[in-house]
């Protein structure tokens, strides 16, 4: 990738662990604070907050080139306030620069006038000129002295967003191996959220579900959890969640129950199986299916839930584990419109935006189409990377060119970095994207619509699964081309 040189004073976007990128300025660290050993990083003061942090260089991006993209993917009152603080800082800097330029022009004009007036008394003029020059040099030296360079501008009052704060110094380290359920800062990501007073149930604590529950808890929701592997519930119990012994118990104890599991079979077993959801449904109970399944499955689940007097909403999510942790998912909902509105605070906690798409089945269809595009795109990128390699082209340069063109995106950057680093820790399971491709192809067949690109991509993912890549990230499809 292109090398970006950063230095003290630069404005940047810095990423703190699982938190979304935030605007900041590279500053000198306090003298008593040592740089973390073995890491190339900068000390950053974040706008609109009292936080400082050592940030690894790969987690930093220059402010101006990435401003537009960051504003598109982030939201919330505090985020906007932070961006406004940056713009105010830039406005003041431009004002000081303009004032400095105007002052220099006035000095130049004064010197020129003084030179003209002194022409009638050359000797005295030379003496005065020499005196003036010495005075001017002394003044410049004084203005640029280390003491005055370190003095804050007059318009930056103590307590401003740029004031170095050592009293509340916070050091963040990205811990990729941590099992912490720390979620996104509600005020930073989604603004002010008032949690519903309804009791929330959640079934399924996989890659997506874990981040969703963490954010629900952090935003103040009352949550009861269940997972097939009970040990996964422990972290959430420590954070204030209640434990449900069965899906039926969770539904019977809660007003609204969400589920997020791996595939259509798992979704149906959860509802129709022993001690399943259906046994806890009675009039007024609400069930929200967040799994990515086919339209027929979601229609069947809707029918059995509503036949017992329950209310049903499908709400699959577009995103990844990282976006789930950050509370930045996109929710696609369909079904009971009033239930969609009742889930407002929950959707705000877990996502950056939500769409209501009408009748049951529409969200499942849209979700499969989106994932069909994602899966096909990833397979194409993997194909391009391997073709670059076998033809003697630099994979790094190939990705650098892509990242500076119209195809640039966070998805592209993250997945390509996975390939370059050989790190396929799952952010979205390869087996799940292959399942989504298979379901999308079947949906196309049901309406006699050709899906040749998706079909070709599906074969590549099946090849990757045969190479034991099922439980790796979807970017591991790359390995299907090199074996």
N, C-alpha and C positions, 0 to 999 in steps of 0.2 A: 504494500500500500504506500501511497505518497507520504513522505516524511513531513510532519508538521512540527516546526520549531516553536516552542513556547518559552516565555520568560516572565519574570515578575512584572506585574502591571497589566498583563493580557487579560481580556475578558474571555471567559470560557463557559462551556456547559460541562458540569461535573456530575458523575453518577456515584451515589453512595449505596453500595451493596444492592439491595432490592428496591431502593427508591428510584423514582423516575429522574431523568436528567434535570438539573437545576442550574440557573445562571449564577455565575460567581466571578471572582477576580483573583488571579494569582498574586499572593502577597508574601512578604517575608515572615517566616514563622517567629514566634517569641524565642528569645535567646536560650531559654531554659528547656525548649522543646526540641528533642532530637528527631531527625528524620528516621523512619522505620528502616532497619537494616535490610540490605539485599533487594530493595525495591526502588525503581526509578519513579519518583512521584513529586508532586508539587503541593504546596500548602495553599488552600483555597478558602477565601472568605465568601460565603454565599449571601446573595442579596435577599432582602425581605425576611431575614432570619438572623439569629445570633450564633449560628453554627460556623465553625471552622473545621477543616478536616484535611488530612493528608490524602490525596487522591492519586492513584496510580495513573501514569501517563496514558495508558491505553483506555482509561475511563474518562479522558478529557477530550473535548472538541472545541475548536475556535468558535467564538460566539456568533459573529456575523454570518459566516457561510451556512450555519446550521439553524439560524434563528427561525426561519419560516417553517422548517420541518418540525422543530420542537414545539412550536406554538400549535401546530396542527394536531400533534399526538397528546399534548398535555392540556389540562384545564383546571379550573378551580380558582377561587378568589385569591388565595395566597400565591399561587403560581403567577396569576396576572399581575398581582401587586409586585412580585419580584421582577417581572419583566419591565413593569413601569418604572421601578427603581433604577434599573439599568439604563433605560432611556433618559431618565432625569439626570443620572450621572453623566451620560454622554452629552446631554444638552448643556450642562454646566461646564464640562470640559471644553466644548466648542466655544462657549461664551468667554471663558478665560483665555482661550487661544486668540479669539478675535480681539479681545481687549488688549492682549499683549502686542498683536500686530498693529493695532491702532496707535498704541503708545510708541512703538518703534517708528511708525511713520511720522508722528508728531515730533519726536526727538530729532529725526533726520531733517525735517523741515526747519526746526528751530536752529539746528547747527548750520544749515545753509544760510538762513537769514543772518545769523551772527557773523558768519564768514564775510557776507556782503558788507555789513555795517563796519566791520573792522578794517576794510581795505584802505580807509583814509588815515589809519594809524597803525601801520604794518608792524612796527616793533612792539607797540603795546598790544596789538592784536595777537602777535605770536605768543606773547607772554600769557595773555588771557586764554588763548587757545590751548597752550600747554597745560595751564591750570585746569581748564575745563576737561581736557582729555584725561588728566590724572584723576580728577573727581569722578568722571564717568566710569573709568576702569575700576576705581575703588568701589563704586556703587554696584557695578555688575558683579564684581567678586563677592561683595557682601550678599547680594540677592541669591547667588548660587552657592553660598556656603553650605556645608553639610547641615548646620544647625537650622538654616531657613528652609532647605530643601525638605527636611523632615517635618516641617510645620504644616498642619492641615490647612486647606484653604479656608478663608473666613466664612464662606457660605456652608461649610460642612460642620454642623454643630455636633457636640457630643451626643451620642445616642443615635446618630444617623445610621443608615444601613451599611455604610462603609467604615464605621468606627471599629478598629481592632478591639475585640472583646476577649479578654483572657479569663474573666471571672467565670464564664460558663463554657469553657473550652470542651469540645466534644471530638473525639477521635473515632472515625469509622473505618473499619477494615472489612473488605469484602471477604466473606467466608463461604466459599462455594461448597464446602463439605458439611455445613452446619445443618442441623435438623430443627433449627429455630423456626417458629411459625410467625416471626415478626412480619407484619404486613405493612402496606403503604400508609403514610401519614394522611389521615382523612382530610385535614384542612389543607394540606399541600396538594393533594391530588383531586379531590372531589368537592372542595369547598366545605361549607358548614352543612352537616347532615344531621337531621333529627331522626333517630331510629324509631321505627314503628313499635307500638306497644304490643303487637302480636307476638306470640311465642313461635319461634322459628325452629323447624327441624331440618336436619341435613343428613342425607344418606350417601355415602361414598366419599372417601378421603384420599383419592388418587392425586395425580399431578395437578389437575385443575381444581378438584374439590377442596384440597388442603388450603390453597391460596384464598379461595372464596370464603371458606369458613373463618380463616384468620382475619380477613377484612370485615366480615360481619361482626365478629367479636370486638374488633378494635373500634368499630363505629358504635358500639354500645347495644347491639342487638342481643336478645335473650335466645340462646341457641342450645338445642339438644342434638347430639351427634350419634351416628351409628356407622360402623364399617365392618365389612365381612371379617377382616383381620383386626380384632379388637385393640391390639397394641397401638395401632395408629391413632386411636382416640386419646391416648394418654396426654400428649402435649396440649391438646385442646381443653381437656379437663383442667389442666393446670392453669389455663388462661381464662377459666370461668364457665366453660361449656358443661352441660349436663350429659350424662351417658344414657343412651337408650339401649335396652337389652335386645330388642328386635325392631325391624322396620314397623311392624304393627303398633308396638308401644310408642314409638316416636310419633307416628301419625295421630294416635289417639290422644297423646299428651300435648300436641302442638296445633296451632291454628293454620299455619302454612308450612308444608314440608317440601323441600327441594331434594332432587336426586341427581347425581352425576356419576354414571358408570360407563363401562367400556364399550358396549355394543348392544344391538337389539335383544339378543338372548338374555344378557345380564339385566337389561331394563325390564323385560317381561317377567323374569324370574323374581325380581325384587318386588314386583306388584302382585303377581299371581301365585308365588311360591308359598311354602309353609311359613306361618307367622309373617306374611308379607303385608305390603301396604294396604291391599284391599280389605284385609281383616280389620284395619283400624279406621277405615273410611265410614263416615256417617254424614247425614245432611249438614252442610256448612263447612266441612273440612276441605282444605285446599291442597292440591298437589301440583307441583311444578317440575316438569321433566326437562332437565338440562343436558341430557346425554345426546350425542350425535347419532341419530337413528334414522331409519327410512320412514317415509310418510305413512306406510301401512301400519308399522308398529306403533307410531304415535297416535294414529286414529283408533287402533284397538285399545290402547291404554286410556285414551280419552273416553271411549264408550263405556268401559267397565267402571271407571271412576265416577262418571256422571250418572250411571245407572244406579249407584248407591246414594245419590244425592250430593255427591262431592262436586267441587269446582276444579276445572282442569286448565292448565296453561303449559304450553311447550315453550321452552326458552333456551335452546342450545347456544353455546358461546363460541365466538371466533377469537382465537388467541393461542397462547402457549402457557407453560408453567410460569415463565417470567412475568408475562402480562397478568396472569392470575394473581401472582404474589404482589404485583404493583397496583392491583385494583384498576387495571386498564383494559379489561375485556370489552368486547362488543357483544351485546345481548340481542338475539333475534327472537322475538316472542310472537305467539299466535294462540288464538283460543279465546278464553274468557277475558274480555277487555277490562272489566271491573277488577278482576284478580291481578291483571297486569298493573293497574293503578295502585292496588293495595301493596304491591311488591316494590313500589317506587324507591323507598329508602334502601332496600336490599340491593336493587340494581345499581343505585348510585354508589353503594359501598364496594361492589365487586367490579364495576365497569366504568368506562369513560363515556359510553353512550348506549342507548337501547333503541330498538325499532319494534313497533307493533305491526305485524304483517297480515292481520286479518284472521281468517278461519284456520282451524287446526290442520296441520300438514304443510302450510306455507313456510313456516320457519324451518322445518326439516328439509324441505326442497331447497330453500335458499342456502342453508348450511352446507348441504352436499355439493351444491354448485361452487360455493366458495372454496371448499376444501379440495374439490376436483382441480380447480385452477391452481391452488397452492401446491398440491402434490405434483401436478404436471410441470409447473414452473421449477420446482426443486429438482426434478429428474432432468430437466433440460439444462439447468446450471451444472449439475454433476457431469452430464455428457459433454458440455463445453469445456469444463475443467480438464477432463481426461483427454479430450481431443487436443487441447492446448499442450498438454504434457507430451503426448506421443509425437506431436509435430515440432517439438523443440521450442515451444513458446513458454514464457514465464507465466505460471498460474497467478502469481502475485500481481504482475502487470495486467493480466486479463481482468482480474477483480478490481484493480485500481481504475481501469478504464470504465468498467461497468458502474462503479460507485460515483463516477463523475458525470454520468450520462443520465438519460431519462428513466432508466430502470433503477436508479438508486433508491434504496429503501432500507429500513431497519432490518426487515426480514432477510434481504439479500446479504447485508453486511454480517449479521449474526450467523447465518447458515454457512456462508463462505468461510468465515473465520473458523467455524467448527472443522471444516474440511482441511484447511491449511494447517491447523494445529493438531489434527487427528483426534479431536476431542468430541465424542459423540454421546456425551451425557444427555439423557433424554429431556427435552423441553416439550416435545410432542412426539409420542412414540411412533416409530416407523410402522409397526403393525396396525396402528389406528389410522394412519393416513392411507394405508393400503386398503383397509376396511372401507374407508370413506370413498375411495376411488371405485371400489367394487360396487358399493351401493349406488353411486352416481351413474355408473354404467348401466346398472339394472334399471334405474329410473329412466334413463334415456331409452332403453329397450322398450319399456312399458308404454312409451308414447311414440315409438318408432322414430326416434331422433338419433342420428349417428354421433358417436363420441370416440372417433378414432384416436385422437391425441391422448385422451384419458386411458383408453385401452392399451396403448403402447406404453404409457407410463406405468400402468398397473403391472404389466409384465416385468418391468425392471424392478419394481418393489417386491414382486413375488420372488424374483431372483435373489434380492438382498435378504429376504426372509429365509430362503434356503441356505444362505451363508451365515445364519444365526444372528442376524441384525435386528430381529423383531423388537427387542427391548431397548434398542439404542434410539437415538434421535432420528427423525426422518431424514436428516442430512446424510446419514450413513448409507443412503441409497448410492452414494458415490462409490462405495465398495463393490457394488454390483458391476461396475465398469472396469475394475482393476483386478478382478479375480477370474 
